[in-house]
Amino acid sequence: MNAEVGSKALVISWDPIYESLGFWYNTTGADVSEIDFFGNMPLGKLDRVDVLKPGLFWHVWVEFIPHTEINRLGSA
């Protein structure tokens, strides 16, 4: 997912192998459609948004609030 938060362009990516969500600064000036767990994409490498720790957050959240749905596309 390509998004803008504040004035920063970001790429948000779910990696099915590591089962982890990654947040990357998009400095390409274009939408990114392919990126791996380490931030590598066909045109180079993006820097990780280092202030986010999504794995720990998600594991804690899902244990205590398992019925939550976040930004689901379509119907549940």
C-alpha positions as a Markdown table, in Angstrom:
| # | Residue | x | y | z |
|---|---|---|---|---|
| 1 | Met | 0.0 | 0.0 | 0.0 |
| 2 | Asn | 1.3 | 3.4 | -0.9 |
| 3 | Ala | 0.3 | 6.2 | 1.5 |
| 4 | Glu | 1.1 | 9.6 | 2.7 |
| 5 | Val | 1.3 | 10.3 | 6.4 |
| 6 | Gly | 1.9 | 13.9 | 7.4 |
| 7 | Ser | 4.2 | 15.0 | 4.5 |
| 8 | Lys | 6.0 | 11.6 | 4.2 |
| 9 | Ala | 5.3 | 9.1 | 1.4 |
| 10 | Leu | 5.3 | 5.6 | 2.8 |
| 11 | Val | 5.0 | 2.0 | 1.5 |
| 12 | Ile | 3.3 | -0.4 | 3.8 |
| 13 | Ser | 3.9 | -4.1 | 3.0 |
| 14 | Trp | 2.8 | -7.4 | 4.5 |
| 15 | Asp | 5.4 | -10.1 | 4.1 |
| 16 | Pro | 3.8 | -13.6 | 4.0 |
| 17 | Ile | 7.0 | -15.5 | 4.6 |
| 18 | Tyr | 8.0 | -13.6 | 7.8 |
| 19 | Glu | 4.4 | -12.8 | 8.6 |
| 20 | Ser | 5.4 | -9.2 | 9.4 |
| 21 | Leu | 4.2 | -5.8 | 8.4 |
| 22 | Gly | 6.9 | -3.4 | 7.1 |
| 23 | Phe | 6.8 | 0.4 | 6.8 |
| 24 | Trp | 9.2 | 2.1 | 4.4 |
| 25 | Tyr | 9.9 | 5.7 | 3.4 |
| 26 | Asn | 9.1 | 6.0 | -0.3 |
| 27 | Thr | 11.7 | 8.2 | -1.8 |
| 28 | Thr | 11.2 | 7.1 | -5.4 |
| 29 | Gly | 8.6 | 9.7 | -6.3 |
| 30 | Ala | 6.3 | 6.9 | -7.6 |
| 31 | Asp | 4.1 | 4.2 | -6.3 |
| 32 | Val | 5.9 | 1.0 | -5.3 |
| 33 | Ser | 4.2 | -2.3 | -6.2 |
| 34 | Glu | 6.9 | -4.8 | -5.3 |
| 35 | Ile | 9.0 | -4.8 | -2.1 |
| 36 | Asp | 10.5 | -7.6 | 0.1 |
| 37 | Phe | 10.8 | -7.9 | 3.9 |
| 38 | Phe | 14.2 | -6.1 | 3.8 |
| 39 | Gly | 13.0 | -3.1 | 1.8 |
| 40 | Asn | 14.5 | -4.3 | -1.5 |
| 41 | Met | 12.6 | -3.5 | -4.7 |
| 42 | Pro | 13.4 | -3.6 | -8.4 |
| 43 | Leu | 14.7 | 0.0 | -8.4 |
| 44 | Gly | 16.8 | -0.3 | -5.2 |
| 45 | Lys | 16.3 | -0.3 | -1.5 |
| 46 | Leu | 14.0 | 1.8 | 0.7 |
| 47 | Asp | 14.7 | 2.8 | 4.3 |
| 48 | Arg | 12.5 | 1.4 | 7.1 |
| 49 | Val | 10.4 | 3.7 | 9.2 |
| 50 | Asp | 12.4 | 2.9 | 12.3 |
| 51 | Val | 9.9 | 4.4 | 14.9 |
| 52 | Leu | 7.3 | 1.7 | 14.2 |
| 53 | Lys | 7.4 | -1.8 | 15.8 |
| 54 | Pro | 4.4 | -3.4 | 14.1 |
| 55 | Gly | 5.2 | -7.0 | 14.9 |
| 56 | Leu | 5.1 | -6.6 | 18.7 |
| 57 | Phe | 2.1 | -4.2 | 18.5 |
| 58 | Trp | 0.1 | -6.7 | 16.4 |
| 59 | His | 0.9 | -9.7 | 18.6 |
| 60 | Val | -0.1 | -7.9 | 21.8 |
| 61 | Trp | -3.3 | -6.4 | 20.1 |
| 62 | Val | -4.5 | -9.7 | 18.7 |
| 63 | Glu | -4.1 | -11.5 | 22.1 |
| 64 | Phe | -6.2 | -9.0 | 23.9 |
| 65 | Ile | -8.7 | -7.8 | 21.2 |
| 66 | Pro | -8.9 | -10.8 | 18.8 |
| 67 | His | -12.2 | -9.8 | 17.1 |
| 68 | Thr | -10.8 | -6.4 | 15.8 |
| 69 | Glu | -10.7 | -5.8 | 12.1 |
| 70 | Ile | -8.4 | -3.1 | 10.9 |
| 71 | Asn | -8.8 | -1.5 | 7.4 |
| 72 | Arg | -10.5 | -4.5 | 5.9 |
| 73 | Leu | -11.3 | -4.2 | 2.2 |
| 74 | Gly | -14.7 | -5.5 | 1.3 |
| 75 | Ser | -17.1 | -7.3 | 3.7 |
| 76 | Ala | -16.0 | -9.4 | 6.7 |
